[in-house]
Amino acid sequence: MASIFAFRTRSPDRDRQTDEARFGQLSRALDELAAGIEAERTGIRNRYEAVSANAAFLVEAMENSAVSVLRAREMDQLTESLKACLRRIEALGRQKDFVAGLRHSLDIFADEGREADEESSAPLAHREALRQF
């Protein structure tokens, strides 16, 4: 029969390492999310600029000649495409802010955990030192 007094806990250093690994993994995941969001925003901004340039050329062409039904439809499509780009850029901005907020919360939480570990291990270290004397 095993004694309940033989129960041992892990060392605070091992707990700290486990926490750091866990928070490091979360931090890297948040960095990947932020990078993906920024890459998508860059691509959509480039697309928006290209569509804007096409729309400007189309407006100029429409001013120089009679407006055809085909040109009017093309302009409607470009307008809708520009609106969709702006909506997506706005959504990605909100996502970027959200991920930044998560990252900030993670940093605060991890810092508070480190401080709590340091505070709780200080009395233990002091008691250990006294026991050695």
N, C-alpha and C positions, 0 to 999 in steps of 0.2 A: 504494500500500500504506500503510495507516494505521500510525502509530507507536504502540507500546505505551506510550510515554512521554506521549502526549497524553491518556491516561486521567485523568479528573478525578472526584472524589467530590463529593457534594452538601455544602453548607455545614452545619456543626453546627446553625446556627439553623433551617435548613429541616428537618433531621431532628427537631429539638425540636418544631417546629410540627406536623409530621406525627404524632409520638407524642402530643402534646397533643390533637390532633383525634381520633385513634383512641381514646385513653382517655376523652375527653369523650363520644364516641359510646357507648362501653361504659357509662360512668357514667349517661348519660341512659337507656339501656336498663334498667339495674338500678333506677333511680328509677321508671321506668314499671312494672316488675314489682312493686316494693314497693307502689306506689300501687294497682295492680290487686288484689294480695293483700289489702291493707287494706280496699279497697272491698267485696270479697267477704266478708271477715270481718264487716264492719259489717252487711251485708245478712243474713248468716246469724244474727248475734246478734239482729237485729230479728225475724227469723222465729222464732228460738228463744223469745224473750220472748212473741211472739204465741201460739205453740203452748203454752207454759207456762201462759199465762192461760186459754186454752181448756181445757186439762187441769184446771186448778183449778176452773173453773166446772162442768166435767163431773163431777168428784169430788163437788162440793157437790150437784149435781143427783142424783147416784146415791145419796148419803147420805139425801136427802130423799124418795126414792121407791124403789120396787122396781127392782132392777137388771135391765134388759132385755138380751137378747142383742145387740141393736143398739148399746146404750150400751157394753157390754163390748168389742165389736169396735172401736168408735170410740176407746175408751180405749187399746186395744192399738195402734191406728194412731198415736195421738198419742205414745205411749211410744216407738214405733219412730222416729217423726219426730224426737223429742227426742234419741234416741241418735244418729241420723244427723247431726243438727246438731252435736252435741258431737264426733263423729268428724271432721267436716269442719273445725270450728274448730281442733281439735288438729293436723290435717294442715296447715292454713294457717299455724298458728303455727310449725311446723317449716320450712315454706317461707320464711316471713318471716325466721327465724333464719338459714337457709341463704343467702338473698339478702343479708342484713346481713353475713354472713361473707365473701361474695364482694366486697361493696363495701369492706369493711375490707382485704381482700387487695389489691384494686385500688389503694386509696389508698396502702398500703405500697409496692407495686410501683412505682407512679408516682413516689412520693417518692424511692425508692432510685434510680430511673432519672434523676431530675433531679439528685440529688446526684452520681451517677456522671458525668453530663454536665458538671456544674460542675467536678468534680475533673479530668476529662480535658481540658477546655477551658482551664483555668488555665495549665498549662505551655505550651500552644500560644500563648496570648495573651502570655505572658512572652517566648517565643522571638520572636514577631512584633515585640514592642516592642524587643527587643534588636537585631533586624535593621534596624530603622529608624534606629538610632543609628550 
